[in-house]
Amino acid sequence: MGARTSGIRQIGGAPGPRGGWAARKPLVLAAAVVVLALLPLYASDYGISVGILIFLYMSLGQMWNLLAGYSGLVSLGQQAFVGIGGYTLAMVTQAYHMSIALSFFIAAGVSLAFALVISFPIFKMSGVYFTVGTWIVSEALLVFFRNWAFVKYDAGYNITVAYRISMPALYLGALAVGLGATALVYFILRSRMGLALMAIRDDESAAEARGVRLYRTKLACFLISSVYTGITGVVLYLNITYVKPGAAFGIDWTVCMVFIVVIGGLGTIEGPVIGAVIYVILRQYTYNFPGISMIMLGVAAVAIIMLAPEGIMGAVHGRFGFRLFSTERRPPPGTGPRQYPEDAADV
């Protein structure tokens, strides 16, 4: 096994105490959710808009982390699903004058179908070839949309229906998407599929030797990430209110996902949460310095990586052992410790 075995080592032995932080954690998390949900009652419009961005970027980060941090699928093409979500919203509400709610279901379906189609060729690649392959697919989609008359070529769509949504309502939608992404990743990692993903992350060859079906597990992870990214894209463009190919399918979306996950902590649930907060705050600050804003973001990223190579939450986990969302499991009382999650076999 590799050095990173946080998800599967020490899952045996005597159970630890259930008091203290472990007992209070559900109440603390519930209180935090209530405080966040009530933010529109006491925050300024600017504070609400920053909150919207944080939760939407948190969702994007969680989905990219699910791919790269747990299944080893380092994709540079997730912007394809952001664009699919944005254009689905535009087509459903502007071209066909249907409800916003319907756009979420259609975006999920289109994202799933597109992910299935591209999975056949790109899953024949591995490592850097997979990474480059996903980027090429998203660039091809960008070119296609720029030359597609049905979506007005490169002119784009003004999503006027978004103007009828109040900022508090949009905030609650972003909150639901962000917290939903975090909860989804947590429950996946607590499932048998999560055991398989963490086994793949720690040692892919050993996981396969013990019965983990690599292709099926990675494909399921890719599909889940793609569908939820498409759904997040719908809410993103309700906030942006205008969609065009260059922005919708631009690699900037994936760059921000990578930034969020790397500085927050790859392979940790808390990492994208912290990373999204830092990213949005830095972006708000660097808007005051046009022309050098990307340089400032790059310097900040390099500084954080040098101080904490495993990301902020990776460093916290290693130094203090603190985990807000623990995915470790304990066997039934009386069973001995084991070093490999046999329950992950045949997943």
N, C-alpha and C positions, 0 to 999 in steps of 0.2 A: 504493500500500500504506500501511497505518497504521504507527504507530510501533512497535507490538509485533510483531516478526517473528522472535522468538527461535527459532521452530520451523523457519523456512524460509530465513532469510538466511544468507549466507556458507556455503552448502552446496557451493560450488565452490572452485576454487583448489587449491593444493598441500596435501596431507595434512599434518597436524601430527604431532609426535612421539608415539610410542606408549608411551614409557617413563613413568617417574614415577607419578603418581597413577592415570593411566588403566590402567596395567598392574597396579597393586596393588588397584584398586577391586573386582574380583570376589572376591579373597581376603578383603578387609575386610568386604564384604557377607556372604559366607558365614560368616565368623567371628561377625559380629553376629547372624546368624540362629541359630547354634548357642548362643550365650550367652543369647539370648532364649528359646530352646526349653528350656534347662536352668534357667530362672529358678525354677520350683517347687521345685528341689532346695536352693536357698539363700535364698529370700525368705520373708518372713512371709506369713501368710494375707492380711493387709491389703495387702501389696505385690502379691500375686497378684491380688487383686480389683481393684486400681488398674490393673494390666496388662491385665486383661480389658476394662475400660472403655476404656482407651486404644486397643486394637486394634479394638474394635467401632465406636467413634466415628471412628477412622481410616478404616474401611471406608465408613461413611456419608459422610464428607467426600470421599473419593476419588470416589464415585459422583456426588455433587452437583457436584463440580468438573468431572467429565467432561462433565456437561450444561452448566453455566453457563460454565466456564472455557474450553471448547474448541468448543462448538457454539452458544453464545449462548442456550441454552434455560434461562432463569432460572425455575425451578419452585419454587412454594411448596406443592406438594402431594405431595412424596415420602413424607410420613408415611403416606400411603395404603398404600404397599408395606411399610412397617414393620408396620403393623397387619395386613395380609394375612399376613405371615410369622408374627406372633404368634398369630393366630387359626387359621392352618393347623396350627401345632404343637399348639394346644389341641384342635382337632377330631380330628386324627389320633391323638393319644396318649390323650386323655381320653374323647372320645365314642366312638371306634372301637377304642381299645386296640391300636393298631398301633405299629410301631417309630418311634423318633425319626428314623432315617435316611430313612424314607419321607417324612417331613414336609418335608425339604429339596427333594426332587424335586417334590412337590405344590405347595409354596410357589413354586418357580420357575415351574411351569406356570401356576398361577393368576395370578401377577404378570404373566407374559407375556401371557396372555389379556386381563387387565384393561387393561394398557398398550395393547394393540392396539385394544381397543374405544374407549377414551377418546381415542386418538390421532386418530381421524377428526374429531371436532369441535374439539379444542383445537389441532390443527395448522393449522386454518383461521385461527387467531389469530396475532398476532405481538406482540413487545415486551411492554408492560405488560399487554395483554389476555391473552396466553398465561400470564403469571404469575398473574393473577387467576383465569383459567380453571382452572388446575391446583389452586389453593386451593379454589375452589368445588366441584370434583369430590371432593376429599378430605373436605370438610365434608359433602357429600351422602352419602358413604360412612359417615361417622360417624353421621349421623342414621339411615341404613338399619340399621346394626348395633344401634343403641339400640332399634330397634323390631322386631327380628327374633327371633322366639321360638326358632328353632333354636339360637341362640347365647346363650340365656337373657337376652335384652334387655340391660339395663344392669348386670346382676349380675356378669357376667364369669366367668372360669374360673380355678380354682386348678390350676396345671400341676404335679401331684404327681410326675410322672415325672422332673422336673428335680432332685428331692431325691436321686435315686439316682446322680446324676452328681457325681463328686468335683471339687473346685475345680481341682486340677491338670489334669484332663481337660478341664474347661470352658475353662481358660486356653489349652490347646493348640488347642482349637477356635476360640477368638477369635483366637489368633495366626495360624492358617491363614486365617481369613476376612480379617483385616487385611492380612497380607502378600499374600494372593491378590488382593485388590482393587488394591493398589499394583502388583503384577506385571501384572495385567490391563490397567490403564491404560497402563503402560509399553509393553507389546507392541502395544496398539491404536495408540498414537501412533507406534510404529516401523513400522506397516503402511501400506499405501496409504490405508486409511481414516483413519489418523492424519494423513497429509499433507493429505487433504481437510478434516479438522476444523480443522487449524491454518490452512489457507488461508481457511476460513470465518471463523475467529476474527479473522484479520488484515484481511480485506476481503471481505465476503460477495458484493458485486456483482462484484468482479474474479474471485473464485473461480467464480461461476456463469458468467461470460463465458468462462472458460477450460475449461468442461466439467464442473465439479463439480456433481453432482446434489444440490442442497441438501436437498430433501425426503427422499430415500432415505437420505442420510448422517445427517441429524438424527434420522430415525425409528429407524435402527439404533442410534444412540447412546442414544436415549431408552429403547429396549427393553432394551439391555444394562444400563443404569443401574437400571432398574426391577426387573429380574430379580435382580440382585445385591443390591439393597436389600432385596428380599423374603427372600432367603437370610440376609442379615445379621439381619433381624428374627427369624428362628427362633432364632439363637444369643442374641440380645438377651433374648428371653423365656425361654430356658433359664436365663439369669442372673437375670431379674426374678422368674420363677416364678408370676406372676399377670397375667392379661390382662383388660382391660375396655375398652369402646369409647372412653371419654373420654381415657384415657392412650394407648391404642394408636394412635388416629388424631388425636391432638392435634398442633397446629402446633409445639409445643415441639421435636419431633424435627427439623423443617426449620430452625427457628431455630438450633439447635445446629450443624447442618450449615453454615449460612451463616456463623455465628461462626467455626467452625473454618477454613473455606476463606478467608474474608476476612482474618483475622489471620495465617494461615499463608502465604497468597499465592495469589490466584486465577490459574489457568492454569499452575500449577507442580505437578509430581508430589510434590515434597518438602513443599509447603505444607500439605496435609491431615495429614501426619505430624506436623510441628511444631505445627500448630494443635490437633490432638487431644491432644497431650501438655499443652499450655498450658491448654486448656479443662478437661481432667479435673483437673489440679492446682488450677486456680482454683476449680472446683466443690467439690473436697474441702475447700479452705480456707474457702470462703464458707458451707459447711454450719454453721459455728460462729456465723454471724450471720443467723439466721432473720429474715425480714421485709425485710432490705436486701440479700440475696444477689444478686438480679437487678440491683440498682442498682450493686453492686460489679463485677459482670461487665460491665455496660454501660460503666462508667467505664474499666475495664481495656481494653475493646475500643476505645473512643474514643482513649485514650492511645496504643495501639499503632498505630491507623490514622493518627493525627496525626504520629507519628514515622516511620512507614513506610507511606505511602499504598498502595503496591503489595503490602503484606504483608511479613512477615519474610523469607521466601525470595525474594520479588520484589526486595527491597532488597539481599539478599546477591548475587543474580544480577547486578543492575545495578552494584553497587559492586566486587565481586571476581570476577565471572564464574564463580563456582563452581557446578557442577551435579552433584549426586550421580547423577541419572538424566538423561542427555543424550539428547534425541530428534533432534539434528541429524544430517544425512546428508551423505556425501561422494560425489560422482560418480566414475566410473571414472577412473583416471589418464589425463591427456591431454585431458580435456574441460574446457572453459572454465567459469567461474562463471556461474551463472544465479540470478536473483532470485525465481523462482516455481517451485513444485514441479509440473512438468508431469505427473509420474507420478500426481498426484492427479486428473487429468481422468478423466471417466467413472466415478468412484467413486460 
